[in-house]
Amino acid sequence: MTQVTASMVKELREKSGAGMMDAKKALEENNGDMEAAVDFLRKKGLAKAEKKSSRTAAEGLVAITSNGTSGAVVEVNSETDFVARNEQFQSFVAKVTELATQAGDLKALMSADMDGKSVQDTLTGLIATIGENMGIRRTETLSVNDGVVVGYVHNATVPNMGKIGVLVALESTGDKAKLEELGKKIAMHVAAAFPQYLNQDEVDETVLEKERNIIRDQAKQEGKPDEIVEKMLEGRIRKFLAEICLVDQIFVMDGETKISKLLENAAGDVGAPVELKSYARYQLGEGIEKVEEDFAAEVAKAANG
């Protein structure tokens, strides 16, 4: 049987991210064969990951990256905010976000190469090492032919990572530095105002019909006659659209200018027309139902195995 040395254990730990005793055992079980030991740990790590996969991961980080005409935003979840402050976790999120610009969608991202392993396998190893359920929940890329993609993170934990991340894509042949400045302001607006659509063309008719029904029911409860209700609908729907569509919202920084007018006014400043092509706003844990547990009961449960 091959003798397992300290240098072999060190090499395996560096390759796998596993703990010292796990690495030593893997080498012993596989007669010192490094690749077999890596596979052994991967399988073991996968088992650990599966055991943890039922636990809700609603914390973590939203991260952005932007480089000229393209950018990406990614949400990577963990069980606790403590892990979100872990440098190893943050390093993983940073690498994932850079890969996301080329991957394009979540499926491609999970199979992308990260330092010789797939992102999925790297994540599995990280789950085994840190000991929490984690997952890459979603990603989105934005790009323009000529212009800028600008990012903003609200209350960043570390640069380009936090709980709310925004990307804004502006198409224009104008001054890039001024476009960047404009994009940053709009991204900050998006973080604060939480638009649901870019413009009215994107709003599904079922959404509008649902809102119409709500308005009708409210008006009827107030005792208004049907003919008055129908006249009210048009104005109420206009107001509803102005609240949910980005280009129709009032710019939060001055409280009076529509975003569409802000873009129109910016043309003179940047030296060319400016079109807001797209945006993405990710808020950490959005839509995830988090189960609140009694901490004392959780500790007692852990102590009892």
N, C-alpha and C positions, 0 to 999 in steps of 0.2 A: 504493500500500500504506500502511495506517495505521501511523504511528510508534508504537512501543511505548514508553511512558514508565515511569519508576520508580514513579509512583503507581499505574499500572495493574497493574504486577507486584505491588506491595504489596497491592492490593485482591484480586487473584486468590489470592495466598498466604493471605490471611485467610479467603477463602471455601473454599479447598480443602485448606489445610494442607500444600500441596506445597512443595518446595524452590525457591529463587530461580531457578535456571537452568531447572528444569522449567517453572515458571510463565512465564518469559520465552519459552521455546520454544513453549509452548502458545499464547500470544498471537500470536507471529509466524506460526505455522502456520495460525492462524484469523483473520488480518488484523485483530487487535485486538478481535474479537467475544468479549465476556466469557463469555456463556453457552456459546458453542461451545467456548471454551477450557476451561471447567469440565467439559464433557462429554468433551473430549479427555483431560483429566487423569484423569477417572473411569475411562475405558477403559484408560488407561495404568496407573492404580493397580490396576485389576482384574487386568491381566496380571501385575503384580508380585505381587499377592496369590495368584494361581493358581500362580505359580512357587514360592512359599513354602509352599503349602498341604500339601505332602507331608511337611513337617518336623513332628516331634512337639511339640505345645504342652501341656506338663504342669505348667508353673509358672503364675504369675499371682496372682489374688486371689479369695477368697470374700468377698462383701460382703452386709451386711444393712441393712434399714431397717425401722423399726416406728413406727407412729403411732396410738396408742390401740387401736382394735379391728382393725387390719389390719397386715400386714407382708409383706416379700418377702426372699428370699435368692437370690443369683445367683452362679454361678461363671464367671469370665472368665479364659481361659487365654492364656498367652504361652509362648515358648520358654525364656526365661531369667528368673531371679529379679531380674536387673538391671532388666529392663523393668517388673517389678512395683513397683519403687521409683521409676519415672518419674512425675513429677507429671501429665504429659499423659495417661498411661495411667490413673492413679488418678482423674483428673477424669472421664474417659470411663466408668469403672466406676461412679462415684458417680451419674452421670446415668442410666446404664442401670438401676441398682438402683431409683432413684426411679420410672422409667417402668414397671418390672416390677410395681409394686403395682397399676397400672391395666390392664396388658396381660393378666396372668393366666397365659399360657403362652408358650413359647419362640417359636412361629411368629408370634404377635401382637406379641411384643416386637421381633422382628427387623424388622417392617414399621412399627413405631411411629415417629412423628415426633420427631426430635431436632434442634432448631435449624434446621428447614427441610429436613432430609434424613432418609431412613429410617435406623434404627439400623444396618442392614446396609451401606448406602452409607457411613455415617460410619466404621464399622469397617474397610471396605475402604480408605478414605483413610488411616486410622491405620496400617494395615499398610504402606502405601506410604511413609508419612512415617517411621515408626520403623524399618521394615526387618526385622520379625520376623513369623512366622506367629502369628496370634491368633484366638481364637474364643470366642463365648459358648456355653458347653457346656450349661448347664441353669439353670432357674429354678423357683421355687415360691412361691406366695402362701398365707398363712394369714389367717383372719379369724374373728371371733366376733360374735355379736349384742350381747352385753353382757358386758364383761370387759376383758381386755387381751391383746395380743400383744407378747411381750417378746423382745428379741434379745440375744445375747452372742457376742462374737468372742474366741477364745482367742489370747493373745499377738498382739494387734492390731499390724499394721504401721503403720497410721494409723487414726484413729477409724473404727470399724465395718467395717474391712477387715483380713483376715489369711488364715490357712491353714485355720482351722476356724471355721465360722459356724453358729450355732444360733438357731432361732426356736421359741418355745413359746406356744401359745394356751390361755389359761385362761378358761373361761366362768363368770361369777359376777356377782351384783348387789352384791357386797360392796365394801369400801373399796379404791379403785383403787390408792392408794399402797402398801398392804400386798400387794395382788395383784401389783404390779410387783416388789416385793421377793421374793415367793415365786417368781414366774416367773423372775427372774434366777438364783435358787439352783437351780431345776430345769434351766434352760438350761446352767448350769455343770456340773451332774451329767451331762446328755446329752453335753456335749463330752467329758467324761472317761470315761463308761461305755459309750458307743457302742451304745445299744440299736438293735435292728433292726426292732422293731415297737412300736406303742403298747400293745397288749394281746393276749391270747391269741386273741381272735376274728379278728385280722388274720393270724395265722400260717396259711399254706397247708398243707393236709394232706400235700402231696408233700414239704414240708420236714420234717414230723414223721416221715413214713415213712422218709425218707432217714436221719434220726437214729436211728430204731428199728433199721434195718438195721446201722448202724455199731455200736450198742450190742450187738446180737446177735452180730456177728462178733467183737467184742472179747471178749465173754464166752465164746464157743466156743473161741477161741484160748487162753483161760485154763483150758479143760477143764471148764467148768461145764455141768451137765446142762440139757436144754431147759426142764424145768419150773421150774428155779431162774431161768433167764434171763428167762422170761416174767414172773415175779414181780418181778424187778429193773427191768423196763422202765418200769413206772408211776412209780416213784420217780425214775429217771434222767431221764425225760421231764419230770417236774415241775421238776427242777433245771435242765434245759435251758431250759425256758420262763421260769423265773425269771431266767436270765442274759440272754435276748434281748428280753424284753418290758419296756418302760419302767416301767409301773405296778407290776410285780412285782420290780423291781430294788431293791437296798438302797441307800439314799441315801448317796452317797460322803462327805458332810460329817459324818455321825455314825457310819456303819458299822453301823447296827442297825435303822433305821426303813425299812420299805418305802415306796416313792413313793406307793402307794395310801393308806397310813396317814398319810403326811405331808399329803396333800390333805385327808383326813378331819379331821385335827387342826387344819388351817388354817382350817376353817369358823368355829370360835369366834373366831379372831383377826380375820378379815376381816369377820365379821358376816353371813355367808351361805354356803351350800354352794359348793364349788369343784369344777369338772369340768375335767380336762385333756382338751381337745378334740382337739388334734393337736400335732405337733412336726415340725421339719425339721432335719436335721444334714448339712451339706455339709463335706467335707474335700477340700482342694485336690488335684487329680490322682488322686482315688480311682478305681481301676479302669483308669487309663490305663497302658498298657505303655510305659515310657520306655526308649528305646534309649540306652545309655551309649556314647559315642564317645570314641576316643582324641584328646585335645585337640591334641597335637602333630601328629597326622595331619590333623586338621581344619584347622589353621593352614596346613600345607603344601598342602593341597588348595585352600584359598582363595587362597594366593599364586600357585598355578599356574593360576588361573582356573577 
